[in-house]
């Protein structure tokens, strides 16, 4: 949590004091301070002095951000550098450049290789930080995940608004959201590594079925990438323990762009069935099949695998009968 203070005498004993400009705030310094805030979570209190008095900031803060012409400002004549692609640095990018690797390692609990951390660092810079920098430097009008920061600015007609309190609230909320976004990138990379391992293991693979750790595991991109490279031995279903008990399957779509379709849909006769599904399917512990024919459940792991096998066999018979691949029905996954 950050706290806005007026001068160093109000800072805590073990705090880090940051300085930035007062008045209207923008996404770049909010993100920059949020990065530092996340890194120091639980270690140091982060306190911020908002002022345009450069002497006050210079003598009372540990780091100055978005003001003062230093390493984390970009308002000096000529700016403060740019990336190889021509995107100029604003304060968010400058702090991310120096602290991003450390932040990823902290949130990943040092569980990723240098290569994976570098990959995530560059993805976040490309997907998020550069858009913040472009906006602040006036290089491009962009839409980004942190447009909501503007909602923390005082309304023009509200003369009683406390801008410093709004800034404080904004940075604390932004820190939480940014942390969750970065954890999402980390989760995707850990999932990619785990899925690649499982794809090459007979323990976790049966025919065109892959067993994954959890329903929330991000598997889509990794499995579609695998299928594009292994057309003769694709994965058509993922299977996982269902949170409320039993097991579930989900059909793999043919591509990212066509993610509401299925490579192999479940049989038409199963759609929407629950109590009658064991009789219709012949699978003893089957409990549910979604109307969209992309998701089903059973009480036993062996039965959920049997359901996958039945779906594949019926689909192949349909191809033989029609002499072509059936038109896939597009449905929205749960």
BAGUTI-678587 format. One record per residue (C-alpha): x negated, y negated, z; residue number from 1. Coordinates in nm, 4 decimals. Example, Ala and Ser with C-alpha at 12.3 -4.5 7.8 and 13.67 -1.06 7.14 Angstrom:
BEGIN
        px        py        pz  resi
   -1.2300    0.4500    0.7800     1
   -1.3670    0.1060    0.7140     2
END
This chain:
BEGIN
        px        py        pz  resi
    0.0000    0.0000    0.0000     1
   -0.1292   -0.3454   -0.0830     2
   -0.0601   -0.6592    0.1142     3
   -0.0885   -1.0192   -0.0033     4
   -0.2691   -1.2454    0.2451     5
   -0.3642   -1.6114    0.2369     6
   -0.7283   -1.5833    0.3502     7
   -0.9893   -1.3389    0.4766     8
   -0.9136   -1.4055    0.8439     9
   -0.5917   -1.2077    0.7986    10
   -0.7656   -0.9051    0.6479    11
   -0.7903   -0.5751    0.8338    12
   -1.1188   -0.4427    0.9658    13
   -1.1528   -0.1620    0.7071    14
   -0.9807   -0.3335    0.4181    15
   -1.0924   -0.4111    0.0660    16
   -0.9960   -0.7634   -0.0323    17
   -0.9153   -0.8395   -0.3957    18
   -0.8678   -1.1801   -0.5483    19
   -0.6443   -1.2737   -0.8389    20
   -0.4612   -1.5818   -0.9645    21
   -0.1399   -1.7057   -0.8096    22
    0.1809   -1.8048   -0.9868    23
    0.3371   -1.5847   -1.2536    24
    0.1847   -1.2373   -1.2637    25
    0.1456   -1.0043   -1.5598    26
    0.1139   -0.6344   -1.6288    27
   -0.2637   -0.6449   -1.6757    28
   -0.3604   -0.7599   -1.3257    29
   -0.0794   -0.5545   -1.1689    30
   -0.2127   -0.2403   -1.3382    31
   -0.5742   -0.3319   -1.2579    32
   -0.4986   -0.3725   -0.8888    33
   -0.2819   -0.0594   -0.8921    34
   -0.5782    0.1448   -1.0188    35
   -0.7910    0.0275   -0.7274    36
   -0.5008    0.0802   -0.4884    37
   -0.4543    0.4441   -0.5965    38
   -0.8257    0.5198   -0.5663    39
   -0.8358    0.3860   -0.2120    40
   -0.5065    0.5365   -0.0957    41
   -0.5500    0.6582    0.2594    42
   -0.9106    0.5362    0.2768    43
   -0.8946    0.1573    0.2887    44
   -0.6186   -0.1011    0.3118    45
   -0.6026   -0.3144   -0.0001    46
   -0.5356   -0.6814    0.0604    47
   -0.4969   -0.9413   -0.2104    48
   -0.5527   -1.3146   -0.2038    49
   -0.3618   -1.4897   -0.4826    50
   -0.5073   -1.8329   -0.5552    51
   -0.6667   -2.0470   -0.8233    52
   -0.9207   -2.1869   -0.5777    53
   -1.2315   -2.0138   -0.7120    54
   -1.4422   -2.0961   -0.4065    55
   -1.1786   -1.9430   -0.1796    56
   -1.1674   -1.6291   -0.3922    57
   -1.5441   -1.6040   -0.4361    58
   -1.6239   -1.6269   -0.0647    59
   -1.3261   -1.4292    0.0664    60
   -1.2861   -1.1315   -0.1667    61
   -1.4779   -0.8200   -0.2626    62
   -1.3579   -0.8108   -0.6235    63
   -1.2030   -1.0829   -0.8400    64
   -0.9550   -0.9683   -1.1036    65
   -0.8138   -1.1659   -1.3975    66
   -0.9738   -1.4883   -1.2785    67
   -1.3175   -1.6421   -1.2299    68
   -1.4909   -1.5352   -1.5506    69
   -1.6508   -1.2271   -1.3944    70
   -1.6673   -0.8612   -1.4929    71
   -1.2919   -0.8067   -1.4471    72
   -1.1708   -1.1267   -1.6083    73
   -1.1122   -1.1804   -1.9803    74
   -1.0147   -1.5466   -1.9982    75
   -1.3685   -1.6768   -2.0422    76
   -1.4716   -1.8182   -2.3778    77
   -1.5139   -1.5286   -2.6223    78
   -1.3284   -1.2879   -2.3950    79
   -1.4949   -0.9951   -2.2213    80
   -1.5623   -0.7405   -2.4911    81
   -1.3532   -0.5039   -2.6953    82
   -1.3224   -0.1354   -2.7768    83
   -1.4615    0.0208   -3.0929    84
   -1.1121    0.0059   -3.2453    85
   -1.0979   -0.3701   -3.1973    86
   -0.8600   -0.3774   -2.9007    87
   -0.9867   -0.6467   -2.6653    88
   -1.0215   -0.5809   -2.2962    89
   -0.7880   -0.7455   -2.0469    90
   -0.8238   -0.6925   -1.6733    91
   -0.6366   -0.3596   -1.6820    92
   -0.8722   -0.2174   -1.9425    93
   -1.1819   -0.3527   -1.7709    94
   -1.0922   -0.1871   -1.4410    95
   -0.9827    0.1337   -1.6152    96
   -1.3121    0.1407   -1.8070    97
   -1.5100    0.1404   -1.4827    98
   -1.2776    0.3246   -1.2446    99
   -1.0593    0.5511   -1.4596   100
   -1.2855    0.8569   -1.4468   101
   -1.3079    0.8329   -1.0693   102
   -0.9316    0.7955   -1.0387   103
   -0.8633    1.1040   -1.2523   104
   -1.1085    1.3123   -1.0509   105
   -0.9454    1.2013   -0.7259   106
   -0.5933    1.2846   -0.8427   107
   -0.7120    1.6127   -0.9983   108
   -0.8977    1.6956   -0.6763   109
   -1.2119    1.7583   -0.8832   110
   -1.0470    2.0609   -1.0475   111
   -1.1183    1.9627   -1.4092   112
   -1.4297    1.9823   -1.6235   113
   -1.6093    1.6697   -1.7427   114
   -1.4726    1.7380   -2.0915   115
   -1.1130    1.7556   -1.9666   116
   -1.1509    1.4408   -1.7546   117
   -1.2960    1.2504   -2.0510   118
   -1.0066    1.3718   -2.2649   119
   -0.7477    1.2495   -2.0134   120
   -0.9345    0.9192   -1.9660   121
   -0.9216    0.8472   -2.3394   122
   -0.5586    0.9600   -2.3745   123
   -0.4440    0.7271   -2.0961   124
   -0.6476    0.4408   -2.2403   125
   -0.4934    0.5014   -2.5853   126
   -0.1379    0.5664   -2.4664   127
   -0.1050    0.3126   -2.1845   128
   -0.3922    0.0810   -2.0994   129
   -0.4585   -0.0479   -2.4497   130
   -0.0949   -0.1508   -2.4852   131
   -0.1186   -0.3503   -2.1633   132
   -0.4374   -0.5177   -2.2880   133
   -0.2913   -0.5895   -2.6328   134
    0.0096   -0.7568   -2.4756   135
   -0.1934   -0.9788   -2.2451   136
   -0.4423   -1.0782   -2.5146   137
   -0.1654   -1.1517   -2.7638   138
   -0.3021   -0.8989   -3.0121   139
    0.0254   -0.7186   -3.0629   140
    0.3834   -0.7133   -2.9417   141
    0.4127   -0.3686   -2.7865   142
    0.6560   -0.1692   -2.5783   143
    0.5007    0.0197   -2.2890   144
    0.6003    0.2100   -1.9749   145
    0.5437   -0.0924   -1.7527   146
    0.7835   -0.3406   -1.9111   147
    0.9705   -0.3313   -1.5785   148
    0.6967   -0.5452   -1.4186   149
    0.8674   -0.8511   -1.5673   150
    1.1739   -0.7710   -1.3559   151
    0.9749   -0.8582   -1.0428   152
    0.9223   -1.2172   -1.1543   153
    1.1511   -1.4677   -0.9831   154
    1.4651   -1.5735   -1.1632   155
    1.4364   -1.9248   -1.3034   156
    1.7275   -2.0476   -1.0920   157
    1.6113   -1.8914   -0.7620   158
    1.4130   -2.1593   -0.5793   159
    1.3876   -1.9454   -0.2657   160
    1.1980   -1.6583   -0.4307   161
    0.8731   -1.5482   -0.2647   162
    0.6435   -1.4761   -0.5601   163
    0.3706   -1.3241   -0.3420   164
    0.6201   -1.0813   -0.1855   165
    0.7501   -0.9908   -0.5318   166
    0.3925   -0.9298   -0.6452   167
    0.3233   -0.7129   -0.3418   168
    0.6348   -0.5024   -0.4038   169
    0.5563   -0.4796   -0.7756   170
    0.2013   -0.3520   -0.7264   171
    0.3089   -0.0932   -0.4698   172
    0.5828    0.0427   -0.6962   173
    0.3581    0.0293   -1.0023   174
    0.0872    0.2181   -0.8127   175
    0.3292    0.5010   -0.7391   176
    0.4528    0.5187   -1.0979   177
    0.1034    0.4987   -1.2490   178
   -0.0160    0.7696   -1.0111   179
    0.2682    0.9991   -1.1189   180
    0.1994    0.9328   -1.4873   181
   -0.1691    1.0172   -1.4483   182
   -0.0805    1.3303   -1.2507   183
    0.1398    1.4267   -1.5457   184
   -0.1576    1.4098   -1.7825   185
   -0.3600    1.6166   -1.5362   186
   -0.0779    1.8702   -1.5068   187
   -0.0580    1.9012   -1.8868   188
   -0.4305    1.9670   -1.9112   189
   -0.4252    2.2247   -1.6309   190
   -0.1266    2.3913   -1.7997   191
   -0.3078    2.3997   -2.1341   192
   -0.6054    2.5737   -1.9744   193
   -0.3808    2.8224   -1.7905   194
   -0.1673    2.9001   -2.0958   195
   -0.4710    2.9560   -2.3162   196
   -0.5952    3.2045   -2.0573   197
   -0.2593    3.3831   -2.0421   198
   -0.2253    3.4029   -2.4189   199
   -0.5361    3.6186   -2.4254   200
   -0.4312    3.8431   -2.1351   201
   -0.2258    4.1614   -2.1594   202
   -0.1155    4.1006   -1.8006   203
    0.0897    3.7948   -1.8944   204
    0.1952    3.8824   -2.2474   205
    0.4409    4.1382   -2.3836   206
    0.4990    4.1436   -2.7580   207
    0.6260    3.7891   -2.8379   208
    0.6896    3.7010   -2.4704   209
    0.4584    3.4965   -2.2473   210
    0.4969    3.4863   -1.8694   211
    0.4364    3.1367   -1.7320   212
    0.3982    3.0088   -1.3755   213
    0.7051    2.7905   -1.3427   214
    1.0041    2.6437   -1.5256   215
    0.8456    2.3002   -1.4886   216
    0.5125    2.4078   -1.6392   217
    0.4437    2.1987   -1.9535   218
    0.3976    2.4730   -2.2139   219
    0.5530    2.3361   -2.5324   220
    0.2555    2.1788   -2.7085   221
    0.0115    2.4571   -2.6196   222
    0.2355    2.7371   -2.7422   223
    0.3399    2.5584   -3.0606   224
   -0.0268    2.4902   -3.1331   225
   -0.1001    2.8604   -3.0761   226
    0.1891    2.9659   -3.3020   227
    0.0686    2.7375   -3.5822   228
   -0.2679    2.9153   -3.5714   229
   -0.1317    3.2687   -3.5190   230
    0.1677    3.3066   -3.7470   231
    0.1493    3.6876   -3.7414   232
    0.1589    3.7169   -3.3612   233
    0.3652    3.4213   -3.2374   234
    0.5163    3.3595   -2.8968   235
    0.8942    3.3310   -2.9274   236
    0.9906    3.3262   -2.5597   237
    0.8533    3.2063   -2.2280   238
    0.9651    3.3826   -1.9105   239
    0.9434    3.2519   -1.5544   240
    1.0824    3.2998   -1.2059   241
    1.4032    3.1005   -1.1691   242
    1.3994    2.8635   -0.8685   243
    1.7252    2.9948   -0.7219   244
    1.6320    3.3596   -0.7732   245
    1.5798    3.6102   -1.0507   246
    1.4137    3.5309   -1.3816   247
    1.4826    3.3185   -1.6873   248
    1.3747    3.2979   -2.0479   249
    1.3535    3.0007   -2.2776   250
    1.3215    3.0174   -2.6544   251
    1.0197    2.8546   -2.8160   252
    1.1047    2.5944   -3.0837   253
    0.9368    2.6018   -3.4258   254
    0.7681    2.2623   -3.3837   255
    0.7434    1.9551   -3.1627   256
    0.9527    1.7590   -3.4139   257
    1.2196    2.0307   -3.4176   258
    1.2167    2.0905   -3.0447   259
    1.5944    2.1398   -3.0192   260
    1.5795    2.4496   -3.2411   261
    1.4546    2.8008   -3.1659   262
    1.2158    3.0248   -3.3546   263
    1.4322    3.3153   -3.2418   264
    1.7735    3.2254   -3.0946   265
    1.9552    3.4545   -2.8565   266
    2.2402    3.6653   -3.0044   267
    2.5636    3.4840   -3.0914   268
    2.7712    3.7265   -2.8861   269
    2.5855    3.6178   -2.5683   270
    2.6594    3.2459   -2.5980   271
    2.8231    3.1054   -2.2853   272
    2.8647    3.4450   -2.1192   273
    2.8190    3.5090   -1.7481   274
    3.0081    3.7930   -1.5731   275
    3.0686    3.9845   -1.8972   276
    2.7117    3.9439   -2.0196   277
    2.5845    4.2795   -1.8817   278
    2.8546    4.4636   -2.0808   279
    2.8119    4.2580   -2.3985   280
    2.4313    4.2663   -2.3951   281
    2.3782    4.6106   -2.2449   282
    2.1364    4.4544   -1.9963   283
    2.2376    4.5554   -1.6442   284
    2.1287    4.2495   -1.4440   285
    2.1862    3.9791   -1.7087   286
    2.3704    3.6871   -1.5468   287
    2.3878    3.3958   -1.7911   288
    2.3290    3.2822   -2.1479   289
    2.3519    2.9178   -2.2454   290
    2.5996    2.8203   -2.5173   291
    2.3059    2.6847   -2.7148   292
    2.1444    3.0339   -2.7179   293
    1.8044    2.9056   -2.6040   294
    1.8155    2.9956   -2.2334   295
    1.9216    3.3026   -2.0355   296
    1.8853    3.4555   -1.6905   297
    1.8686    3.8003   -1.5338   298
    1.8078    3.9289   -1.1838   299
    1.5209    4.1601   -1.2792   300
    1.1998    4.0753   -1.4639   301
    1.2218    4.3923   -1.6737   302
    1.5728    4.2945   -1.7850   303
    1.4797    3.9422   -1.8887   304
    1.2049    4.0936   -2.1053   305
    1.4578    4.3386   -2.2530   306
    1.6791    4.0416   -2.3419   307
    1.3879    3.8831   -2.5294   308
    1.3242    4.2091   -2.7158   309
    1.6915    4.2493   -2.8100   310
    1.6999    3.8922   -2.9422   311
    1.3884    3.9492   -3.1539   312
    1.5176    4.2792   -3.2936   313
    1.8588    4.1353   -3.3813   314
    1.7000    3.8304   -3.5409   315
    1.4719    4.0477   -3.7552   316
    1.7717    4.2566   -3.8644   317
    1.9521    3.9357   -3.9603   318
    1.6559    3.8306   -4.1737   319
    1.6586    4.1696   -4.3486   320
    2.0334    4.1465   -4.4082   321
    2.0264    3.7915   -4.5436   322
    1.6937    3.8186   -4.7189   323
    1.5926    3.4860   -4.5675   324
    1.5409    3.3136   -4.2318   325
    1.8807    3.2169   -4.0845   326
    1.9519    2.8465   -4.0441   327
    1.8585    2.7506   -3.6899   328
    2.1138    2.5803   -3.4740   329
    1.9774    2.2708   -3.3031   330
    2.0510    2.2562   -2.9319   331
    1.9211    2.0408   -2.6524   332
    1.7181    2.2294   -2.3880   333
    1.8181    2.1939   -2.0221   334
END
